């Protein structure tokens, strides 16, 4: 019931992660799951016995070193739409930015252990694999690194519904390496599990209350769609609030952001939210929707803004069941592109197939390699923002290319 767009896609996520984890267990130096290994590891899954999974995000292609900060933001003007009793709307934001060499010597964490545990539990993989599977993924960003001089375009980035913001880290790092400040947003109560600060050193793990709201909607797609449309609009408000906070003159980032060059992007529901935000916030000049159904139509004020729609060939070709793509594409009267990718799946536009591909496995229902999944996603999104936020003219967006035979223009 929840989402051909969500439940069936969650099943795809299970398949992708299962491929990753099975390969880690098979190729790791530790014992296989359920076997007895070195002292103290008897009965532990292989991924738990060996914390180093060997999985890492690809090295970004841009010239900049990447810095990363984590922010806890509270919008005092709004109550949380899912749990009003919780009080004001809270967000967790990972900010990636061009940096100077340095930092604390380590790399930014990909996902906290509790968050990894919750995600694996939701995907029914928790009893077989350890929480370190995702918590130990190697990133490329340096926590707290000194920002590079200059002002850079800002891109606010929203993940898919139920997914942790970390699943878009590869895209965020690639953009930051090319000279963007990227704010990767986790929306409270919309992921399987996201840690928020608590009292002292404690943390609060907020889970997907919004999932239950969708499941509890009136039967039939119309009820679910209305809830998801509300979620997309709420997320658009979240993205605008993040822009407010980062560009405020008292913000540590204000001197590093060119407030005249701001874009939004997102995967799945996050892509719908990005397109809505471009219509509700005049500061957001361009938007990217990565395989997201337009549950909420683009507001009239946004129909002249540049929009890139990049999705699966099966789900978002002009004859596919999702009629919202041709509907919204026809409404757009500014610069626009509608691209689909052969052999891709809904999660092609996240880190999941990239990590699985490193382990030598692909999802049979989406045979595009993890390497190509990452290259296509980062390449086309970066080209779009280079064009519309930096006044460059990358040929990649002009039409089909021999270098990317998987990509169709519609």
C-alpha positions in Angstrom: 0.0 0.0 0.0 2.6 2.6 0.8 4.0 3.6 -2.3 4.5 1.6 -5.4 6.7 4.5 -5.0 7.7 3.6 -1.5 7.0 0.1 -0.4 8.1 -1.6 -3.6 11.1 0.7 -3.8 12.0 -0.2 -0.2 12.1 -3.8 -1.4 14.6 -2.7 -4.0 16.7 -1.1 -1.3 16.6 -4.4 0.5 18.0 -6.1 -2.6 20.7 -3.6 -3.1 21.9 -3.6 0.5 21.6 -7.4 0.7 24.0 -7.5 -2.3 26.4 -5.2 -0.5 26.3 -7.1 2.8 26.5 -10.5 1.3 29.7 -9.5 -0.6 31.2 -7.9 2.5 30.6 -11.1 4.5 32.0 -13.3 1.7 35.1 -11.1 1.0 35.9 -9.8 4.5 38.9 -11.0 6.5 36.6 -11.9 9.5 34.6 -15.1 9.9 31.4 -15.6 8.1 28.1 -14.8 9.9 27.3 -17.1 12.7 30.8 -18.8 12.8 33.3 -18.6 15.6 36.2 -16.2 14.9 38.9 -14.5 17.0 38.4 -14.2 20.7 35.4 -12.1 21.6 33.8 -12.4 18.2 32.0 -15.7 18.5 28.5 -15.6 17.1 28.8 -12.0 15.7 28.0 -11.2 12.1 31.0 -10.8 9.8 30.3 -7.1 9.4 30.2 -6.6 13.2 33.4 -8.7 13.7 35.2 -6.6 11.1 34.4 -3.0 11.3 36.3 -2.0 8.2 33.9 -3.1 5.4 36.2 -1.7 2.7 33.3 0.3 1.3 34.0 3.9 0.4 32.5 6.8 -1.6 34.3 7.5 -4.9 36.9 10.2 -4.8 35.3 13.4 -6.1 36.5 14.8 -9.4 36.7 18.5 -8.6 39.8 20.4 -7.6 38.7 21.4 -4.1 39.3 19.6 -0.8 36.0 19.1 1.0 35.1 20.3 4.5 32.0 19.1 6.4 30.0 20.4 9.3 26.9 19.0 11.0 24.2 21.5 12.1 21.1 21.1 14.3 18.6 23.7 13.2 15.3 24.7 14.7 12.6 26.7 12.9 10.9 28.5 15.6 8.2 29.8 13.3 6.7 26.3 12.6 5.6 23.3 14.7 6.6 19.9 13.5 3.9 18.8 11.0 4.1 15.1 12.0 4.4 15.4 15.7 3.1 18.8 16.8 3.6 17.9 20.5 7.3 17.7 19.8 7.4 21.5 19.4 9.2 23.5 16.8 10.4 21.9 13.5 13.9 20.5 13.8 16.3 19.6 11.1 19.7 17.9 10.9 22.0 19.3 8.2 25.3 18.2 6.8 27.1 21.1 5.2 29.8 20.3 2.6 32.0 23.1 1.3 35.3 23.8 -0.5 38.0 23.8 2.1 41.7 24.2 2.7 43.8 21.2 3.5 43.5 20.3 7.2 40.8 19.5 9.7 41.2 17.1 12.6 43.0 14.5 10.5 40.1 12.1 10.1 37.2 11.7 7.7 33.6 12.7 8.3 31.4 9.8 9.4 28.9 8.5 6.9 26.2 7.5 9.3 26.0 7.0 13.1 25.8 3.5 14.4 22.3 3.9 15.7 21.1 5.3 12.4 22.8 2.4 10.5 21.1 -0.1 12.9 17.7 1.5 12.3 18.0 1.5 8.6 19.1 -2.1 8.5 16.3 -3.1 10.8 13.7 -1.4 8.6 15.1 -3.3 5.6 15.0 -6.5 7.6 18.8 -7.0 7.5 19.5 -6.2 11.2 19.6 -9.8 12.5 22.1 -10.9 9.8 24.5 -8.0 9.5 26.2 -5.6 12.0 25.4 -1.9 12.4 29.0 -1.0 11.2 28.1 -1.9 7.7 27.0 1.7 6.9 28.5 3.4 9.9 32.0 2.6 8.7 31.7 3.6 5.0 34.7 5.8 4.2 33.9 9.4 3.0 36.1 12.1 1.5 35.2 15.1 3.7 37.2 16.5 6.5 35.2 17.6 9.6 35.7 21.2 10.5 38.2 21.9 7.8 39.0 25.6 7.3 36.8 27.0 4.5 38.5 28.1 1.2 38.3 31.8 0.4 35.7 33.1 -1.9 31.9 32.9 -2.4 30.3 29.8 -3.8 26.8 28.8 -5.1 24.6 27.0 -2.6 22.7 23.8 -3.3 20.2 22.5 -0.8 19.7 18.8 -1.1 16.8 16.6 0.2 16.9 12.7 0.4 14.2 10.2 -0.5 11.3 9.6 1.8 12.4 7.1 4.6 16.1 7.5 3.7 18.8 9.1 5.8 20.5 12.1 4.3 23.7 10.2 4.2 22.4 8.3 1.1 23.1 11.5 -1.0 26.6 12.1 0.4 28.3 11.1 -2.9 26.5 13.8 -4.8 27.1 16.4 -2.0 30.8 15.7 -2.0 31.1 15.9 -5.8 29.4 19.3 -5.9 31.5 20.6 -3.0 34.7 19.5 -4.8 33.6 21.5 -7.8 33.1 24.7 -5.9 29.6 24.6 -4.3 28.4 24.8 -0.7 25.9 21.9 -0.2 23.4 21.6 2.6 22.2 18.0 2.9 19.0 18.0 4.9 17.4 15.3 7.2 13.7 16.1 7.8 12.6 15.1 11.3 10.3 12.0 11.5 10.7 11.2 7.8 13.6 8.8 7.8 13.9 5.3 9.3 16.2 6.8 11.9 18.1 10.1 12.4 19.9 11.2 15.5 19.2 14.6 17.0 21.0 16.2 19.9 19.6 15.6 23.4 20.6 16.8 26.8 24.3 16.8 27.4 26.0 14.3 25.2 22.9 12.2 24.7 21.1 11.9 21.4 17.5 11.4 20.4 16.8 8.9 17.6 13.8 10.1 15.6 12.1 7.5 13.5 9.6 7.6 10.6 6.4 8.8 12.1 5.5 10.1 8.6 5.5 6.5 7.3 2.6 5.6 9.6 0.8 8.7 8.5 1.0 7.6 4.9 0.0 4.0 5.8 -2.9 5.3 7.7 -4.2 7.5 4.9 -7.6 6.7 3.4 -7.4 3.6 1.1 -6.5 4.3 -2.5 -3.7 6.3 -4.1 -5.6 9.6 -3.6 -5.3 9.5 0.2 -1.6 8.5 0.2 -0.8 11.1 -2.5 -2.4 13.9 -0.5 -0.2 13.0 2.5 2.9 12.8 0.3 2.0 16.1 -1.4 1.8 17.7 2.1 5.2 16.2 2.9 6.7 17.6 -0.2 5.4 21.1 0.6 6.7 20.8 4.2 10.1 19.8 2.9 10.1 22.8 0.6 9.5 25.0 3.6 12.4 23.2 5.3 14.7 23.9 2.4 13.8 27.6 2.5 14.5 27.7 6.2 17.9 26.2 5.7 18.6 28.9 3.0 17.5 31.5 5.6 19.9 30.1 8.2 22.9 29.7 6.0 22.7 33.1 4.3 21.8 35.1 7.5 24.5 37.7 8.1 25.2 36.2 11.5 25.8 32.7 10.0 29.4 31.4 9.7 28.6 30.5 6.1 27.2 33.8 4.9 30.6 35.0 3.8 31.2 31.8 1.8 27.8 31.8 0.0 26.8 33.8 -3.0 23.1 34.4 -2.2 22.4 35.2 -5.8 23.2 31.7 -6.9 21.1 29.1 -5.0 19.6 25.8 -6.3 17.8 22.8 -4.9 17.9 19.1 -5.7 16.6 15.9 -4.2 15.9 12.2 -4.7 12.3 10.9 -4.9 10.1 12.9 -2.5 13.1 15.2 -2.1 13.1 15.9 -5.8 9.5 16.9 -5.7 10.3 19.2 -2.7 13.2 20.8 -4.6 10.9 21.7 -7.5 8.2 23.0 -5.2 10.8 25.1 -3.3 11.9 26.8 -6.6 8.3 27.9 -6.9 7.8 29.1 -3.4 11.2 30.7 -2.8 12.4 33.2 -5.4 16.0 32.8 -4.1 16.1 29.2 -5.4 16.9 29.7 -9.1 17.0 26.1 -10.4 15.9 22.7 -9.3 16.7 19.0 -9.9 14.2 16.1 -9.4 15.9 12.7 -9.3 13.2 10.1 -10.0 10.6 11.7 -7.8 6.8 11.6 -8.5 5.3 15.1 -8.4 2.8 14.5 -5.7 2.8 18.3 -5.2 2.6 20.3 -8.5 5.2 22.9 -9.1 3.7 26.3 -8.0 2.9 28.6 -10.9 5.7 31.0 -9.8 8.2 28.1 -10.4 7.2 27.0 -13.8 9.6 29.4 -15.5 12.6 28.2 -13.4 15.1 25.8 -14.9 14.3 22.2 -14.1 16.2 19.0 -14.7 14.1 15.7 -14.4 16.4 12.7 -14.3 14.9 9.3 -13.7 14.6 5.7 -14.6 13.7 4.7 -18.1 11.1 2.1 -16.9 9.4 4.4 -14.5 9.7 7.8 -16.1 9.6 7.4 -19.9 6.8 9.4 -21.6 4.6 6.3 -21.6 5.2 5.2 -18.0 2.5 5.0 -15.4 3.7 8.1 -13.6 1.7 10.7 -15.4 3.0 13.5 -13.2 6.2 13.8 -15.2 4.6 14.7 -18.6 2.1 16.9 -16.7 4.7 18.9 -15.0 7.1 19.0 -18.0 4.4 20.5 -20.1 3.7 23.1 -17.5 7.3 24.3 -17.4 8.0 27.2 -19.8 11.6 27.9 -18.8 14.7 25.9 -19.5 13.9 22.2 -19.0 15.3 18.8 -19.6 13.7 15.4 -19.2 16.2 12.6 -19.1 15.9 8.9 -18.4 18.6 6.3 -17.7 18.5 2.7 -19.1 18.9 -0.2 -16.7 18.5 2.1 -13.7 16.4 1.7 -10.6 14.9 4.1 -8.2 18.0 4.0 -6.0 20.4 4.5 -8.9 20.5 8.2 -7.9 21.7 7.5 -4.4 24.9 6.0 -2.9 23.4 2.5 -2.4 24.3 1.0 -5.8 27.6 2.8 -5.8 28.5 1.0 -2.6 27.1 -2.3 -3.8 29.0 -1.9 -7.1 32.3 -1.5 -5.3 31.7 -4.9 -3.8 31.3 -6.4 -7.2 27.5 -6.8 -7.1 24.5 -5.2 -8.8 20.8 -5.4 -8.3 19.4 -7.7 -11.0 16.3 -5.5 -11.4 18.6 -2.5 -12.1 21.7 -3.8 -13.8 23.4 -0.4 -14.4 26.7 -0.6 -12.6 27.3 1.3 -9.4 30.1 3.1 -11.0 28.0 4.3 -13.9 25.1 5.1 -11.5 27.4 7.5 -9.6 29.0 9.0 -12.7 25.7 9.7 -14.5 24.0 11.2 -11.4 26.9 13.5 -10.4 27.8 14.4 -14.0 24.3 15.6 -15.1 23.4 17.3 -11.8 26.7 19.2 -11.7 26.4 20.2 -15.4 22.9 21.5 -14.7 24.0 23.7 -11.8 27.1 24.8 -13.6 24.9 26.1 -16.3 22.2 27.8 -14.2 24.2 28.9 -11.2 27.6 29.6 -12.8 26.7 30.7 -16.3 28.7 27.9 -17.9 27.7 26.0 -21.0 28.4 22.3 -20.6 27.7 20.4 -23.7 26.4 17.4 -21.6 22.9 19.0 -21.5 22.6 19.8 -25.2 21.6 16.3 -26.2 22.5 12.6 -26.3 26.2 11.8 -26.2 28.3 8.8 -27.1 29.9 9.0 -23.7 26.6 8.4 -22.0 24.6 5.9 -24.2 22.4 5.0 -21.2 20.8 8.5 -21.1 17.8 9.4 -23.3 16.5 12.9 -23.8 12.7 13.3 -24.1 
